[in-house]
Amino acid sequence: MEFEKYNGLGNDFIFIDGTGEAVELTPQQVGFLCDRHFGIGADGVIVVRKADGADGYMHYINSDGSLAQMCGNGVRCFAKYLVDHGMVDASSGRLLAMTLAGPRPIAFDVDDEGKMTVATVEMGQPILEPAEVPCLLPGASLGRLGTVACEQAIDSPWGPFAFTAVSMGNPHAVCFVDNWQALDDGLFTDAERKGLDTLRIDEVGAWYESHGAFPQKTNVEFAEVTPEGVRMRVFERGCGETLACGTGACATAVAACLTGRAERAVTVSLKGGALAIEWGEDGVVRMTGPAAFAFSGTIQL
Ligand SMILES: N[C@@H](CCC[C@H](N)C(=O)O)C(=O)O
C-alpha cells in the first residue's frame, strides 16, 4: 500500500488515496500502520475520498482503529494533500473539505512553488449543549448560549478536576488548572516541579477519556493561562497524548472564553507549536496553523 505522511504541529497522519479503488482498513491494520516500531508510525490515518459538492472527503481513523468525526490538524494537512495532488486550484486559495462532522471551508496560503503553507479552517460553531457533546455532566444556564457544562467537577483517584465540555464535531473535556501546587503529588513525574509539563497526562487523561460522564469517550485537555494566551496538553481519544490537537485547541479557546480566561481571539500553545484560534461574533471558530509534508513510501499490509 502506498502512503504519504503529513503533520500539523507534529500531530502526524498517514494519508492513503481512496479516491480510486475503495480503501477499507480493519482496526488491526490501522494499529499496525500507526505503530511507531513495527509500522510507519502516526497518530491517525486519513483516507482521502471523493465527495459530492466538496473538494474531497476526509475519513479520519484514530491510531486505535476508532473513527473520529473531525480532526483539526488533520484537515489542514488534508487541504495541503489536495493542493499537492492538484485536486484543487492552488491559486484559488480556497477549498471545501467534507468530514463526518460536516463541511469545513478552508482558506490557504501558498509559497512561490505553489505549495500550501498555512491554512485557516472554519471549524463551525462549538456544540455546548451537554447532551449533544455528548456528556452527562449537569449544565448551567449561560444566557443566550443556553445550557453549558461549564467547569463541572468530576472526581478521580487523584481528586476532582473541573471540566468544560465542548464538541467541535468531536467531544472534548477541557480542564483549566489555576493552581498546580494544590494538586496531588502523585499526578506529576516530579513533585518538586508541579505544572503542566510534568503532569502524568497518560494516566489522568486515560482515566477521564473513558469516564462514564462521556458516553462516546472524550478527548481530554489540561490547560493554563499564560501572558501570551493559553498553553495546553492533550490526551486524545483513541490515541493518547499527541503533540497537538486542532479541535482540542479550538475547544480550549472556547472554554477559556466561556470561563473569562481569554478573549475571543487567543494563541493556543501546544507541545508541537502554536495555533491562532478565534471564536467569531458569528459563533464560528476559526483555526489558523501550518501543515507539512514529511515523506512517502510503500508498506506491506
Ligand atoms: N488530532 C485531532 C483530533 C483527532 C480525533 C480525536 N482523537 C477524536 O477521537 O475525536 C485534531 O487535531 O483535532
Ligand as a Chemical Component Dictionary entry (heavy atoms), coordinates in Angstrom:
data_LIG
# 
_chem_comp.id                   LIG 
_chem_comp.type                 NON-POLYMER 
_chem_comp.pdbx_formal_charge   0 
_chem_comp.three_letter_code    LIG 
# 
loop_
_chem_comp_atom.comp_id 
_chem_comp_atom.atom_id 
_chem_comp_atom.alt_atom_id 
_chem_comp_atom.type_symbol 
_chem_comp_atom.charge 
_chem_comp_atom.model_Cartn_x 
_chem_comp_atom.model_Cartn_y 
_chem_comp_atom.model_Cartn_z 
_chem_comp_atom.pdbx_ordinal 
LIG N1 N1 N 0 -5.766  15.324 16.452 1  
LIG C1 C1 C 0 -7.037  15.742 16.098 2  
LIG C2 C2 C 0 -8.245  15.026 16.643 3  
LIG C3 C3 C 0 -8.298  13.570 16.200 4  
LIG C4 C4 C 0 -9.563  12.848 16.621 5  
LIG C5 C5 C 0 -9.690  12.649 18.099 6  
LIG N2 N2 N 0 -8.668  11.824 18.656 7  
LIG C6 C6 C 0 -11.088 12.065 18.411 8  
LIG O1 O1 O 0 -11.227 10.837 18.566 9  
LIG O2 O2 O 0 -12.032 12.836 18.492 10 
LIG C7 C7 C 0 -7.178  17.227 15.919 11 
LIG O3 O3 O 0 -6.173  17.855 15.534 12 
LIG O4 O4 O 0 -8.275  17.779 16.075 13 
# 
loop_
_chem_comp_bond.comp_id 
_chem_comp_bond.atom_id_1 
_chem_comp_bond.atom_id_2 
_chem_comp_bond.value_order 
_chem_comp_bond.pdbx_ordinal 
LIG N1 C1 SING 1  
LIG C1 C2 SING 2  
LIG C1 C7 SING 3  
LIG C2 C3 SING 4  
LIG C3 C4 SING 5  
LIG C4 C5 SING 6  
LIG C5 N2 SING 7  
LIG C5 C6 SING 8  
LIG C6 O1 DOUB 9  
LIG C6 O2 SING 10 
LIG C7 O3 DOUB 11 
LIG C7 O4 SING 12 
# 
